[in-house]
Amino acid sequence: MSIIGVKASANVKSFLFTPVGYAFMLGTLTSVNKLNMNAETMSTNSVTSKEDSFGGIAGNGGVAMYQFGTSTGSYQTNQKMLYPVETATTLANNLPQSRYQASAMSNSGTAAYIVGGAIPWSVRYKTIVKSPFSTDTPATLGNSFSDMGNVPGTCSNNHTAGYTFGGYSDSAAVPPLTQVNKITYSNDSISNTICSLPLPTFSSSVLSNDGTAAYCTGGRDETLNIYKVNYSTEARTTINATLTSNLINSVAVEKYQTAGYLIGGYTYPIGGESVSYIQKLNFSNETKTTISATLSTAGSNYITGGASNNGVI
């Protein structure tokens, strides 16, 4: 899940409205939970969203949040929720193929990138779909990753590059993956395995401190560790802060260059506790706390993902 925003300059931030984080809800629910990241309060909005599961989420800063591969459309249809009116519509253009449990990331102002996913369970995709925000027309890129699969963790370093973390591989020899991959937004070029995670994982949640580092959390490696990938060196380290519980499918949203929030999730192995609490990682000192705001409905059985709306950056 990636931060969204349109960059005005390298050093100037202009917030048009209060930074908020959105989380799409699943199952029989059609509501959207919204975290005000200034006040750290949670609210629930009623929108015409799809009953869904495991759609890839990406945001276009100050404009809209997208959900790619909705379950109601055989994992090919997409929907768009406009900011700040918070109404959702189904897009006319589908994904080129069914992508169950896909993930997404955003070059805000330009395009969303949909990665991984499957036709359950015969194919797990290594290819990448790009959907320009100007046309909302998804198309498969000519290049692809060397390996990928279901629910990789994803994030964006603002308008520079997108990153994938792990994923459930199509290769029987190595499910899931440890690799961290990169797509450079300026030319859509691919860099495979810029670094590796200590343990194989998928369903992780990744926070981005734009311009500095990504933080990979949770997932099915069954640790409480938080792994940091420095954007300048592309080296992976482990920070001192740890998670409260090993969670999968927490929604990751960020307040620009300030803090990241992990909303809900459920403990792994599957069958564990669904949680409603929200963990906060302060980027400046890499400390983790739990804020007082909570989800209206516990767990990630009801959450497909989310995006940050930080206005114009």
Secondary structure, 3 states (H helix, E strand, C coil): CCCCCECCCCCCCECCCCCEEEEEECCCCCEEEEEECCCCEEEEEECCCCCCCCCEEEEECCCEEEEEEEHHHCCCEEEEEECCCCCEEECCCCCCCCCEEEEEEEECCCEEEEEEEEECCCEECCEEEEEECCCCCCEEEEEECCCCEECCEEEEECCCEEEEECCEECCCCCCCEEEEEEEECCCCEEEEEEEEEEEEECCCEEEEECCCEEEEECCCCCCCEEEEEECCCCCEEEEEEECCCCEECCEEEEECCCEEEEEEEEECCCCCCEEEEEEEEECCCCEEEEEEEECCCCCCCCEEEEEEECCEC
